[in-house]
């Protein structure tokens, strides 16, 4: 377990960066031209980023990014 001390401004910046990454992944997952293997890796990255978001953002902010279940999950 690691600890991290950041101020409020840094916390907001981390939140912003993580949200942008999550938005990009969501956008790319809807692209039919991207290979299934690549999408699997993107989903794993999404899970990690979402866990980070939960640590720096409030519950209300995280609700928008809760991963959706797919047919084969």
Secondary structure as a PSIPRED ss2 file (coil, helix, strand):
# PSIPRED VFORMAT (PSIPRED V4.0)

   1 X C   1.000  0.000  0.000
   2 X C   1.000  0.000  0.000
   3 X C   1.000  0.000  0.000
   4 X C   1.000  0.000  0.000
   5 X C   1.000  0.000  0.000
   6 X C   1.000  0.000  0.000
   7 X C   1.000  0.000  0.000
   8 X H   0.000  1.000  0.000
   9 X H   0.000  1.000  0.000
  10 X H   0.000  1.000  0.000
  11 X H   0.000  1.000  0.000
  12 X H   0.000  1.000  0.000
  13 X H   0.000  1.000  0.000
  14 X H   0.000  1.000  0.000
  15 X H   0.000  1.000  0.000
  16 X H   0.000  1.000  0.000
  17 X H   0.000  1.000  0.000
  18 X H   0.000  1.000  0.000
  19 X H   0.000  1.000  0.000
  20 X H   0.000  1.000  0.000
  21 X H   0.000  1.000  0.000
  22 X H   0.000  1.000  0.000
  23 X H   0.000  1.000  0.000
  24 X H   0.000  1.000  0.000
  25 X H   0.000  1.000  0.000
  26 X H   0.000  1.000  0.000
  27 X H   0.000  1.000  0.000
  28 X H   0.000  1.000  0.000
  29 X H   0.000  1.000  0.000
  30 X C   1.000  0.000  0.000
  31 X C   1.000  0.000  0.000
  32 X C   1.000  0.000  0.000
  33 X C   1.000  0.000  0.000
  34 X C   1.000  0.000  0.000
  35 X C   1.000  0.000  0.000
  36 X H   0.000  1.000  0.000
  37 X H   0.000  1.000  0.000
  38 X H   0.000  1.000  0.000
  39 X H   0.000  1.000  0.000
  40 X H   0.000  1.000  0.000
  41 X H   0.000  1.000  0.000
  42 X H   0.000  1.000  0.000
  43 X H   0.000  1.000  0.000
  44 X H   0.000  1.000  0.000
  45 X H   0.000  1.000  0.000
  46 X H   0.000  1.000  0.000
  47 X H   0.000  1.000  0.000
  48 X H   0.000  1.000  0.000
  49 X H   0.000  1.000  0.000
  50 X H   0.000  1.000  0.000
  51 X H   0.000  1.000  0.000
  52 X H   0.000  1.000  0.000
  53 X H   0.000  1.000  0.000
  54 X H   0.000  1.000  0.000
  55 X H   0.000  1.000  0.000
  56 X H   0.000  1.000  0.000
  57 X C   1.000  0.000  0.000
  58 X C   1.000  0.000  0.000
  59 X H   0.000  1.000  0.000
  60 X H   0.000  1.000  0.000
  61 X H   0.000  1.000  0.000
  62 X H   0.000  1.000  0.000
  63 X H   0.000  1.000  0.000
  64 X C   1.000  0.000  0.000
  65 X C   1.000  0.000  0.000
  66 X C   1.000  0.000  0.000
  67 X C   1.000  0.000  0.000
  68 X C   1.000  0.000  0.000
  69 X C   1.000  0.000  0.000
  70 X C   1.000  0.000  0.000
  71 X C   1.000  0.000  0.000
  72 X C   1.000  0.000  0.000
  73 X C   1.000  0.000  0.000
